[in-house]
Amino acid sequence: MNAFASFVLLFSTTVTANAWRYTGSQGQCNCSSTSFSKCVDELASQSCKVLKFAGNAVQGTIPSSIGSLTGVTAVDIFNCDLTGTIPPSLGSLGNGTLTRLNLENGQLTGVLPGNLLPSPTLHMLNINNQQLTGSIPTTWFEDSSPLLTNLTLNTQRLAGTIPNTLSASTLPKLLRFSVASNVLSGTMPSSLGSLSTLQYFSISNNILSGAIPDSFSSLTSARYFYVGDNMISGTWPDFICDLPLASTDGSACSLQPGFLECPMPTSCSDYKTRCDLECQYYPE
């Protein structure tokens, strides 16, 4: 069992089907209803800091009143059948104390609220496996989120381009960036190459096109590098040979399928085994 699975299992065993619990300054905060809206109403009078919520413990929509909860530092919602949209008021949750927001594996629709970022306090923003549409808000990167280390928006229906303002100037500590399995299009912005702190980078399974920017050679900390399942063209990037990949069996890197030109660089003898790749022909 991997670390993520263990993390979810922990929440599933501590949250019952008829109670939403999250840690307050004096222990567990509880609510008696499986309705998410009613839970928020009950918790408004409690001093709770960390919301931990999994395993279909509650249902319904996220009420706009959730933004009135003060002192909340983290929200982890996994495998719950929540529907409806993400209210913009979620951006004000905690009144400037929120450090972590995880919304994983649900039925949320609509668009990403434009006020979730920038944030002076947020460390992690992970919204994955929902049914969101629209684009990644450019407003997220108009100012700095100096503490953000994780930004993942996987397996949605997000379209449009990756904002070219997404760079180290606004996300100076980013370690993990993933927007895999959407319908993002256009070219890969060269500004992504400035994220030299990245250890995990995935833009795979979209409809991105064009060449891999030369600036990506600055991603010198990347232990996982996934850009496959797009419409990438151009020549093979030599810098792949220099990445400190977590594995050299091809599982930590993907560049295929695509339309990259052959021959591949001969300067890297283990090129084929370092990365899952293909091209029109291999050199003898």
HELIX and SHEET records of a PDB file:
HELIX    1   1 ALA A    3  THR A   14  1                                  12    
HELIX    2   2 PHE A   36  LEU A   43  1                                   8    
HELIX    3   3 SER A   64  SER A   68  5                                   5    
HELIX    4   4 PRO A   88  SER A   92  5                                   5    
HELIX    5   5 THR A  138  PHE A  141  5                                   4    
HELIX    6   6 SER A  190  SER A  194  5                                   5    
HELIX    7   7 ASP A  214  SER A  218  5                                   5    
HELIX    8   8 ASP A  238  ASP A  242  5                                   5    
HELIX    9   9 TYR A  271  ARG A  274  1                                   4    
SHEET    1   A11 GLY A  27  CYS A  31  0                                        
SHEET    2   A11 TRP A  20  GLY A  24 -1                                        
SHEET    3   A11 CYS A  48  ALA A  54 -1                                        
SHEET    4   A11 ALA A  74  PHE A  78  1                                        
SHEET    5   A11 ARG A 100  GLU A 104  1                                        
SHEET    6   A11 MET A 124  ASN A 128  1                                        
SHEET    7   A11 ASN A 150  THR A 152  1                                        
SHEET    8   A11 ARG A 176  SER A 178  1                                        
SHEET    9   A11 TYR A 200  SER A 202  1                                        
SHEET   10   A11 TYR A 224  TYR A 226  1                                        
SHEET   11   A11 CYS A 253  SER A 254  1                                        
SHEET    1   B 2 GLY A  60  THR A  61  0                                        
SHEET    2   B 2 LEU A  82  THR A  83  1                                        
SHEET    1   C 4 SER A 185  THR A 187  0                                        
SHEET    2   C 4 ILE A 207  ALA A 211  1                                        
SHEET    3   C 4 MET A 231  THR A 235  1                                        
SHEET    4   C 4 PHE A 259  GLU A 261  1                                        
END                                                                             
